[in-house]
Amino acid sequence: MPFREINSKMVEATVVPGQRMFSQRGAMLAYRGDVSFTPNMAGGQGGLMSMIGRRVAGEATPLMTVEGNGTVMFGHGGHHIQVITLTGDTLYVEADRLLAFDGTLEQGTMFMGSQGGVMGMVRGQVTGQGLFTTTLKGHGSVAVMAHGGVIQLPITPGGPVHVDPQAYVAHSGDVRNKLSTALGWRDMVGRGSGEAFQLELSGNGVVYVQASEEKL
């Protein structure tokens, strides 16, 4: 079910009988019609392994199952919202950035180290994000949260994109990631931490970057 953007910080979704969607708890702002909200302990459609993975990663972001007949408005913390439409591809996104998504999408969990090796593990330590990332695959819409809005950057073969790990929101496509050291003037003035690293994404796809290094 597509989301209708009300403004940069609110979206509206139409819920119809026989279909469901998932949202982060506390994300419902208002609704019309006969709509129910049920806690979802398994975190969507990922099943037991997804739930275990999210717990190990400390990413057990509580979700609600939304069902019924009506319209629901979503928003959370005044964060900017970016709607991403999937057409059979896979979206890789940090769990705490998920606002709401179609129940038709298959949810899973990917260990970042499987793509980045040791660098993937370092990324989790540097940014404070988990070593696991949520995956959403199929046909449907996803609403993700970010600080200061989101820009969409294409990743093309031979044209990798380098992103500050703390500004990274999500990516899709056939993309590999690795973390590299980026020593520069920021380190010279004592502003180390995540800014001393760059997340390099290569392959063919899209990366979503927020206009801030602030965490949600």
N, C-alpha and C positions, 0 to 999 in steps of 0.2 A: 504494500500500500504506500503510495507516494506521500511525502510530507509536503505540506504547504507552508512556506515561510511567511510568518506573520510580520516579523522584523528580524534583525540580526541576532536576537537573543530568545526568540520564541518560534516554535513550529506547531502546526496542527496536523493531526493524523485522523483519517476516517477509519473507524473500526466497523467491520461488517460481520454478520453471523457466519460461523464456520471458519473464520480466520482469526489469527491471534498475532500479537506482537509482544515484544519485551521492552521494558524501560528500566532505567535506574530508579531505585526507590527514592522517593522524594522529588521526582522529576515532574509529576503531574501537577499542573497549575490550575486547570479547570476542565470540565467536560460537560457535554450535553448528551442526553439519551440514556439508554440502559447499558452501562459499561461497568464491568467488574475488574478489580485489581487484586491479584493473588500472589503472595510471596512465592518466589521460585528458588528453592534451595539448591537445585542442580545447576543453576546458571544457564538456562536455555536448553539447547538441543544437544549439547556436547556429551551428556551422559556422565557416568561415574568417572571416567578417566579425565574428562574436562574439569570436573569438580575437584578431583585430587590435584591436578596440575595447578589449578588456580589457588588452591590452599597452600601448596608448596611454595608458590611464587608470591604469596601474600597478596594476591589479586582477587580475592573472593568478593568482588564487588556485588552487593546484593541486587537482585533483579526482581521485577514484578512482571507477571503475566497479565496482559491486558486483553480482554475479550468482551464481546457484546455487540451492541448496535448503537453507534453514535460518533461523536467527534471528541478528541482529546487534545488539549494544548499542553505542550511540554516545554520546560526550561529549567535551568538549575544554576543557582549561584550567580546569576547575571553573566554567565559565560557566553561568548559568541558561539553560534551553532553553525556547523557546516553540514549540508545534506549531500551524501554521496550515493549515487545510484550504481548498483552492481548488475552487470548483464552476463552472469555466468562466471565472473572472475572472483578472486579472493582478496579480501581486505585484511591487512594486518594492522591492528590498532591496540593501543594500551587500554586495558580493561576500564580504568577509571575515567576514560574519555568518552565512553559510550553513554549516550543519552537515551536513545531508543532505536529499535530496528525491527524489521519485518520478521515475523515468525517463520516465514518460508526459507529464511537463510539458515544454512547449516553452520552451527557454532562449534569451534574447536579451540585447542590450545597448542601453540608451537613453542618449543624451547629455542630461545634465541641463539644459543650456542650451536644449534644444528646448522645455522647459516654462517655465523661469525666465529665459530670455534671459541678459543679463549677470549678473543676480542668481544664476542657477544656477551660473555660473562662479565667482562670488565665494564661494558656499557651499562649493564644493570647496576653495578656497584657505583659507577660514577654519577649516573643520573638519578639514582634513587628509585628507578623503575625496576619491576621484577624481571627475572630472567626469562619469564614466559610472556608471550604476547597472544592476545585473543585473535582468532581468525574467524571471519564471516565469509561464507561462500555461497554463490547461487545467484538468483535473480530477485532483486528487491532493493529497498532503500535503508540507509543507515544515517542517523543523525549523531554527529560527534561534537564534542565540546572543545573549545580552545580559548586562549587569552588573546584578545586584540584582533581577532579575525584570522582567516586562513588563506594562504596562497597555494595554488596547485602548480607544481613544477614537473614538467615531463622528464622522464629518464629514457634516454635513447642509447642504442648500442654504440659504444665509443664515446659517449657523452655522459659520464657519471655525474651525479650531483652530490655535493658535500653539504651537510647540514649540521648545525649545532645540535647535539643530542637532546638538549633540553627544549629545543624549539620543534623537535620532531613530533608529529601528531599521528600519522598513519601512512601506509603506502599500499599500492596494489600492483599486480602484474608479475611478470617473471623477473624478479629483482633479487639481487644478493646484497648483503650489507656487511661492512667491516668497519671497525673503529681504528682510527689512526691518530697518532699524536700530532698536535698542531701547536708547537711552541711559537709564541709570538709576543707582540707587545703587551697583551693582556697579562701574561705571566710576568713580564718585566715590572708591571705595576702591582703585582701581588694579587691578581684576580684569577686564581687558578681554578680548582674544582673542574666542573664539566667543560669549562671553556678551553681547557688545555687539550680537548679532543674534538675530532670531527667524525661524523658518521658518514661514510661513503656508500652511496647506493648506486649500483650499476646494473645494466641489463636493459629491460624494456618495460616501462610502466609509468607510474605517477607517484610522487611523494607529496604529502600535505604538510605544510610548515606553518606554525603559528607565528604571529608578530610579537612574540615575547619569549623570554627564557623562564618565565614564571610557571611553576607547577600548579596543577589544579588542586 
